[in-house]
Amino acid sequence: MTTEQQEIMQYIEEEDVKFIRLAFCDIYGVQKNISVQRGELERAFEHGYPIDASYVSGFGGDYGEDIYLFPEATTITVLPWRPEHGKVVRMFCTLCYADGTPVSSDTRAILKEAVSYAHKKGYKFHFKSELQFYLFKTDENGEYTHIPYDNAGYMDIAPLDKGENVRREICLTLEQMGITPESSHHEAGPGQNEIDFRYADPLTSADNTVTFLSVVRTIAARNGLYADFSPKPFADKSGSALHITMSVHAKSGEQVTDYAIAGMLDHIAAMTVFLNPTDNSYQRFGRLKAPKYITWSSKNRAQLIAATLTKNGNPCLQLRSPDPEANPYLAFAMMIYAAVDGIESRTQLPPSTDRDIIFMTGSEQKNYQLLPNSVDKARNAAADNSFVKDHLPNSVIKAYCNR
């Protein structure tokens, strides 16, 4: 075992850890896990822990071949809502087949490969996420009712904002897990909330996003509520987004953000099905500040990409089309590949769109390219696209493009 693995084994003994959740995500970013007792961890570190993947989306194939979970020691975290005595911890895993071959549908590994690809080209990326969600009341059986927890609006405060204490509990729980949120507030929709995170490396940021989804659902349930991450729960209310902010630094010291934005604009149509994978995703586009056109601006944050600055004054970009149904590992990977392509190709930025297109005349609007406005159009844009084929395995393309 490695030194890190030995330290984890010692920690588990000293801290009364009884159960270890070996976690991974299916091809759509839905977290799965198997809980093992501490006596099984050494075997998992050395040989992987086998599971039947036949019921896991993207992994099962026709024959239900076993896959092996190899826990990554650096991702260990305590689950604070479980008992203090006989603690439960979670580790994310790398996935392989019995012969050691990596599982091609392991989207966490796909992101690792994207990070490595960018590093070899001389670029380093950081990400931060802003996630929106609705809190709904539940009935006497604990079932989801579609009745908002409150009727507050954007950045309202208590007593209108009833989600204040729930968000506080979510943020404190995340801090116990080593994840520090940056801010939280009530969003524009009734019962809608947002929590934002600090910058981290791509893999850590994606892991944190997956962890966040689990924590929100758990804390909501503990408070007799249901957390809804669907993109458009109400036709006439604000949709929920996964706004992704990305910064890129070239080892050469060159400023490359403009090229990165240009690369994103170039490939966004082909990427969209991986950022917005459900029918409901496309009901959000073009409504209540959600993007509709392939545009960017440094002044108007309602565009698809907002060029902005980090707190340290470094340029960055925020992609505003993704929604919480996206698999963050795939979303971040595709953003990295598109940005690197723009940088390497020296793709030139089109003019900034600083006016709201919705207020333009019909003839003016025709000058702007639309995002795919249905899941079928998004699938078609990705299915035979050379950029997508160059960077994603066929198993992922087939799953998302439904062919």
C-alpha positions as CSV (number, residue, x, y, z in Angstrom):
1,M,0.0,0.0,0.0
2,T,1.0,3.6,-0.5
3,T,1.9,5.9,2.4
4,E,-1.5,7.7,2.0
5,Q,-3.4,4.4,2.1
6,Q,-1.5,3.3,5.2
7,E,-2.4,6.6,6.8
8,I,-6.1,6.1,5.9
9,M,-6.0,2.6,7.5
10,Q,-4.6,4.1,10.7
11,Y,-7.1,6.9,10.7
12,I,-10.0,4.4,10.3
13,E,-8.8,2.4,13.3
14,E,-8.2,5.4,15.5
15,E,-11.4,7.3,14.7
16,D,-13.8,4.4,15.1
17,V,-14.8,4.2,11.5
18,K,-17.0,1.2,10.9
19,F,-18.3,1.7,7.3
20,I,-16.6,2.9,4.2
21,R,-18.7,4.0,1.3
22,L,-17.0,3.3,-2.0
23,A,-18.5,6.0,-4.3
24,F,-18.6,6.5,-8.0
25,C,-20.9,8.0,-10.6
26,D,-22.8,6.4,-13.4
27,I,-22.5,7.8,-17.0
28,Y,-25.0,10.6,-16.2
29,G,-23.3,11.8,-13.0
30,V,-25.6,10.1,-10.6
31,Q,-23.7,9.1,-7.5
32,K,-23.7,5.4,-6.5
33,N,-21.9,3.6,-3.7
34,I,-21.4,0.3,-1.9
35,S,-20.8,0.3,1.8
36,V,-18.1,-2.0,3.1
37,Q,-16.8,-2.6,6.6
38,R,-13.3,-1.6,7.4
39,G,-11.8,-5.1,7.2
40,E,-12.5,-4.9,3.4
41,L,-10.6,-1.7,2.7
42,E,-7.1,-3.0,2.4
43,R,-8.3,-5.5,-0.2
44,A,-10.0,-2.7,-2.0
45,F,-6.9,-0.6,-2.0
46,E,-4.8,-3.5,-3.3
47,H,-7.1,-5.3,-5.7
48,G,-10.2,-3.2,-6.1
49,Y,-13.6,-4.1,-4.7
50,P,-15.8,-6.0,-7.3
51,I,-19.4,-5.0,-8.0
52,D,-22.0,-6.2,-10.5
53,A,-22.4,-3.2,-12.8
54,S,-25.2,-4.6,-14.9
55,Y,-27.8,-2.2,-13.4
56,V,-25.5,0.9,-13.5
57,S,-26.2,3.2,-16.4
58,G,-23.4,3.1,-18.9
59,F,-21.5,0.3,-17.3
60,G,-23.7,-2.8,-17.6
61,G,-23.3,-3.8,-21.2
62,D,-25.0,-6.9,-22.4
63,Y,-23.3,-9.4,-20.0
64,G,-23.1,-7.6,-16.7
65,E,-19.3,-7.8,-16.4
66,D,-18.0,-7.0,-12.9
67,I,-16.1,-3.8,-12.4
68,Y,-13.6,-3.1,-9.6
69,L,-13.7,0.0,-7.4
70,F,-10.3,1.3,-6.4
71,P,-10.8,3.9,-3.6
72,E,-8.7,7.1,-3.8
73,A,-7.3,7.8,-0.4
74,T,-7.1,11.6,-0.9
75,T,-10.9,11.8,-1.4
76,I,-11.8,10.5,2.1
77,T,-14.4,12.5,4.0
78,V,-16.7,11.8,7.0
79,L,-20.4,11.8,6.4
80,P,-21.4,14.1,9.3
81,W,-25.1,13.1,9.3
82,R,-24.2,9.5,10.2
83,P,-23.5,8.4,13.8
84,E,-20.5,9.8,15.7
85,H,-19.7,6.4,17.1
86,G,-19.1,3.9,14.3
87,K,-18.4,6.6,11.8
88,V,-19.1,6.4,8.1
89,V,-16.7,7.8,5.6
90,R,-16.8,8.1,1.8
91,M,-14.1,7.8,-0.9
92,F,-14.4,8.3,-4.6
93,C,-13.1,5.4,-6.7
94,T,-11.4,4.7,-10.0
95,L,-13.1,2.0,-12.0
96,C,-11.4,-0.9,-13.8
97,Y,-12.3,-4.3,-15.3
98,A,-10.9,-7.5,-13.9
99,D,-7.9,-7.4,-16.2
100,G,-7.0,-3.8,-15.1
101,T,-8.4,-2.1,-18.1
102,P,-10.0,1.2,-17.2
103,V,-13.8,1.5,-17.6
104,S,-14.3,3.8,-20.6
105,S,-17.6,5.1,-19.2
106,D,-15.9,6.3,-16.0
107,T,-16.5,10.0,-16.5
108,R,-14.3,10.9,-13.5
109,A,-11.4,9.3,-15.4
110,I,-12.4,11.2,-18.5
111,L,-12.0,14.4,-16.6
112,K,-8.6,13.3,-15.3
113,E,-7.5,12.6,-18.9
114,A,-8.7,16.1,-20.0
115,V,-6.7,17.7,-17.2
116,S,-3.6,15.7,-18.2
117,Y,-4.1,16.6,-21.8
118,A,-4.2,20.3,-20.9
119,H,-1.2,20.0,-18.7
120,K,0.9,18.5,-21.5
121,K,-0.2,21.4,-23.7
122,G,1.0,23.9,-21.0
123,Y,-2.4,24.9,-19.5
124,K,-3.8,24.8,-16.0
125,F,-7.5,25.1,-15.2
126,H,-9.5,26.0,-12.2
127,F,-13.3,25.8,-11.8
128,K,-16.0,27.0,-9.5
129,S,-19.7,26.2,-9.6
130,E,-22.9,28.0,-8.7
131,L,-25.8,25.6,-8.2
132,Q,-29.5,26.4,-8.0
133,F,-32.3,24.2,-6.7
134,Y,-35.8,24.3,-5.5
135,L,-37.1,23.2,-2.0
136,F,-40.5,21.7,-2.1
137,K,-42.8,20.6,0.8
138,T,-43.5,16.9,1.3
139,D,-46.8,15.2,2.2
140,E,-47.5,13.1,5.3
141,N,-45.8,10.1,3.6
142,G,-42.7,12.1,2.8
143,E,-43.5,12.3,-0.9
144,Y,-42.7,15.2,-3.1
145,T,-45.6,17.7,-3.5
146,H,-44.4,20.4,-6.0
147,I,-45.5,23.0,-3.4
148,P,-42.6,25.5,-2.9
149,Y,-41.2,25.8,0.6
150,D,-41.7,29.6,0.5
151,N,-42.8,32.4,-1.9
152,A,-39.7,34.6,-1.4
153,G,-37.8,36.2,-4.3
154,Y,-34.3,37.1,-5.3
155,M,-32.0,37.6,-2.3
156,D,-35.0,38.1,0.1
157,I,-34.5,37.5,3.8
158,A,-36.4,35.8,6.6
159,P,-39.2,35.5,7.3
160,L,-40.0,35.6,3.6
161,D,-37.0,33.3,2.9
162,K,-37.8,30.1,4.8
163,G,-34.8,28.3,3.3
164,E,-32.3,30.4,5.3
165,N,-31.8,27.8,8.0
166,V,-31.7,24.9,5.5
167,R,-28.9,26.6,3.5
168,R,-27.0,27.3,6.7
169,E,-27.2,23.6,7.7
170,I,-26.1,22.6,4.2
171,C,-23.1,25.0,4.3
172,L,-22.0,23.8,7.8
173,T,-22.3,20.2,6.7
174,L,-20.1,20.9,3.7
175,E,-17.5,22.6,5.9
176,Q,-17.4,19.5,8.1
177,M,-16.6,17.6,4.9
178,G,-13.8,19.9,3.9
179,I,-15.7,21.9,1.3
180,T,-16.0,25.6,1.9
181,P,-19.0,27.3,0.2
182,E,-18.4,30.9,-0.9
183,S,-21.9,32.3,-0.6
184,S,-25.6,31.4,-0.5
185,H,-28.9,33.2,-1.0
186,H,-32.5,32.8,-2.1
187,E,-32.9,32.8,-5.8
188,A,-35.7,34.4,-8.0
189,G,-38.2,31.5,-8.0
190,P,-40.5,30.5,-5.0
191,G,-38.5,28.1,-2.9
192,Q,-35.5,28.5,-5.1
193,N,-32.0,28.6,-3.6
194,E,-28.4,29.0,-4.7
195,I,-25.1,28.1,-3.1
196,D,-21.7,29.1,-4.7
197,F,-18.3,27.5,-4.3
198,R,-14.7,28.6,-4.3
199,Y,-12.2,27.8,-7.1
200,A,-10.5,24.4,-7.0
201,D,-8.7,22.2,-9.5
202,P,-11.1,20.5,-12.0
203,L,-11.3,17.1,-10.3
204,T,-11.8,18.5,-6.8
205,S,-14.4,21.0,-8.1
206,A,-16.3,18.2,-9.9
207,D,-16.1,15.9,-6.8
208,N,-17.4,18.8,-4.7
209,T,-20.3,19.3,-7.0
210,V,-21.3,15.7,-6.8
211,T,-20.9,15.8,-3.0
212,F,-23.0,19.0,-2.9
213,L,-26.0,17.3,-4.6
214,S,-25.9,14.5,-2.1
215,V,-25.7,16.8,0.9
216,V,-28.5,19.1,-0.3
217,R,-30.8,16.1,-0.8
218,T,-29.9,14.7,2.6
219,I,-30.3,17.9,4.6
220,A,-33.6,18.7,2.8
221,A,-35.0,15.3,3.7
222,R,-33.9,15.8,7.3
223,N,-36.0,19.0,7.3
224,G,-39.0,17.3,5.8
225,L,-38.4,18.8,2.3
226,Y,-37.5,17.7,-1.2
227,A,-34.6,19.2,-3.1
228,D,-35.4,19.5,-6.8
229,F,-32.5,20.0,-9.2
230,S,-34.5,19.8,-12.4
231,P,-33.8,22.6,-14.9
232,K,-37.3,23.9,-15.2
233,P,-39.7,22.8,-12.4
234,F,-42.2,25.6,-13.3
235,A,-43.0,26.8,-16.8
236,D,-43.5,30.4,-15.7
237,K,-40.7,30.6,-13.0
238,S,-37.0,30.8,-13.1
239,G,-35.1,27.6,-14.1
240,S,-32.2,26.2,-12.2
241,A,-28.8,26.5,-13.6
242,L,-25.3,25.1,-13.0
243,H,-23.2,28.2,-13.8
244,I,-19.6,27.1,-14.3
245,T,-16.8,29.6,-14.0
246,M,-13.4,28.6,-15.4
247,S,-10.0,30.2,-15.4
248,V,-7.1,29.1,-17.5
249,H,-3.4,29.8,-17.0
250,A,-0.7,29.2,-19.6
251,K,2.8,28.1,-18.4
252,S,4.2,30.6,-20.8
253,G,2.5,33.5,-19.0
254,E,0.5,34.4,-22.1
255,Q,-3.0,35.7,-21.6
256,V,-5.2,33.1,-23.4
257,T,-8.7,33.6,-22.0
258,D,-10.0,35.2,-25.2
259,Y,-8.9,32.2,-27.2
260,A,-10.5,29.9,-24.6
261,I,-13.8,31.7,-24.9
262,A,-13.7,31.5,-28.7
263,G,-13.0,27.8,-28.5
264,M,-16.0,27.3,-26.2
265,L,-18.3,29.3,-28.6
266,D,-17.0,27.2,-31.5
267,H,-17.9,23.9,-29.9
268,I,-20.8,24.7,-27.6
269,A,-23.5,23.4,-30.0
270,A,-21.8,20.0,-30.1
271,M,-21.2,20.0,-26.3
272,T,-24.7,21.0,-25.3
273,V,-26.2,17.5,-24.9
274,F,-23.5,16.8,-22.3
275,L,-24.3,20.1,-20.4
276,N,-28.1,19.8,-20.8
277,P,-29.0,16.1,-21.1
278,T,-32.8,16.0,-20.5
279,D,-35.9,17.2,-22.3
280,N,-36.6,19.5,-19.4
281,S,-33.2,21.2,-19.9
282,Y,-34.4,22.9,-23.1
283,Q,-37.6,24.4,-21.5
284,R,-35.2,26.7,-19.6
285,F,-33.3,28.1,-22.6
286,G,-34.3,31.7,-23.5
287,R,-36.5,32.2,-20.5
288,L,-35.9,34.5,-17.5
289,K,-32.3,35.2,-18.2
290,A,-31.3,31.7,-19.3
291,P,-29.2,31.9,-22.5
292,K,-30.6,31.1,-25.9
293,Y,-28.0,32.3,-28.4
294,I,-24.3,31.5,-28.8
295,T,-22.9,34.8,-27.6
296,W,-20.5,36.3,-25.1
297,S,-20.0,39.6,-23.3
298,S,-17.8,41.3,-20.7
299,K,-20.6,43.6,-19.7
300,N,-23.9,41.7,-20.1
301,R,-24.1,38.7,-17.8
302,A,-27.3,37.4,-19.6
303,Q,-25.2,36.1,-22.5
304,L,-24.1,32.5,-22.9
305,I,-20.6,33.2,-21.7
306,A,-19.8,36.1,-19.4
307,A,-16.2,37.2,-19.4
308,T,-15.3,38.5,-16.0
309,L,-12.5,38.7,-13.4
310,T,-11.6,36.6,-10.4
311,K,-11.2,38.2,-7.0
312,N,-7.5,38.4,-7.8
313,G,-8.2,40.4,-11.0
314,N,-7.4,37.5,-13.3
315,P,-9.6,37.0,-16.4
316,C,-12.1,34.1,-16.4
317,L,-15.3,33.0,-18.1
318,Q,-18.6,31.8,-16.8
319,L,-20.6,29.4,-18.9
320,R,-24.3,29.9,-18.1
321,S,-26.1,27.2,-20.2
322,P,-25.4,24.0,-18.1
323,D,-28.0,22.8,-15.6
324,P,-27.8,20.6,-12.5
325,E,-28.8,17.5,-14.5
326,A,-25.3,17.6,-16.2
327,N,-22.6,15.2,-15.2
328,P,-19.9,17.7,-13.8
329,Y,-17.0,15.4,-14.8
330,L,-18.2,15.4,-18.4
331,A,-19.1,19.1,-18.4
332,F,-15.7,20.2,-17.1
333,A,-13.8,17.9,-19.4
334,M,-15.6,19.2,-22.5
335,M,-15.0,22.8,-21.4
336,I,-11.3,22.1,-21.0
337,Y,-11.0,20.5,-24.4
338,A,-12.9,23.3,-26.1
339,A,-10.8,25.9,-24.4
340,V,-7.5,24.2,-25.3
341,D,-8.7,23.8,-28.9
342,G,-9.4,27.6,-29.1
343,I,-6.1,28.4,-27.6
344,E,-4.1,26.1,-29.8
345,S,-6.0,27.1,-32.9
346,R,-5.8,30.8,-32.0
347,T,-9.5,31.1,-32.7
348,Q,-10.6,34.7,-32.8
349,L,-13.4,36.0,-30.7
350,P,-16.5,37.3,-32.5
351,P,-17.7,40.8,-31.4
352,S,-19.1,41.0,-27.8
353,T,-22.9,41.1,-27.5
354,D,-23.6,43.7,-24.9
355,R,-27.3,44.2,-25.6
356,D,-30.1,41.8,-24.7
357,I,-30.9,40.0,-27.9
358,I,-34.5,39.6,-26.7
359,F,-35.0,43.3,-27.2
360,M,-33.5,43.3,-30.7
361,T,-35.5,43.3,-33.9
362,G,-36.2,40.1,-35.7
363,S,-33.7,40.9,-38.4
364,E,-31.0,41.7,-35.8
365,Q,-31.7,38.4,-34.0
366,K,-31.1,36.5,-37.2
367,N,-27.4,37.4,-37.0
368,Y,-26.9,35.2,-33.9
369,Q,-26.7,31.4,-33.8
370,L,-29.1,29.6,-31.6
371,L,-28.2,27.0,-29.0
372,P,-29.9,23.6,-29.8
373,N,-33.4,24.1,-28.6
374,S,-34.3,20.5,-28.0
375,V,-32.6,17.4,-26.7
376,D,-33.0,15.8,-30.2
377,K,-31.2,18.7,-31.9
378,A,-28.5,18.6,-29.2
379,R,-28.0,14.9,-29.8
380,N,-27.7,15.3,-33.5
381,A,-25.2,18.1,-33.1
382,A,-23.0,15.8,-31.0
383,A,-23.4,12.4,-32.6
384,D,-21.2,12.8,-35.7
385,N,-19.1,15.8,-34.5
386,S,-15.4,15.3,-34.9
387,F,-14.5,17.3,-31.8
388,V,-16.8,15.1,-29.7
389,K,-15.4,11.9,-31.2
390,D,-11.9,13.0,-30.6
391,H,-12.4,13.4,-26.9
392,L,-15.1,11.1,-25.7
393,P,-15.4,7.3,-25.9
394,N,-18.1,5.8,-28.1
395,S,-19.9,4.4,-25.0
396,V,-20.5,7.9,-23.7
397,I,-21.5,9.3,-27.1
398,K,-23.9,6.5,-27.7
399,A,-25.5,6.9,-24.2
400,Y,-26.0,10.6,-24.6
401,C,-27.0,10.6,-28.2
402,N,-29.4,7.7,-27.9
403,R,-28.0,5.8,-30.8
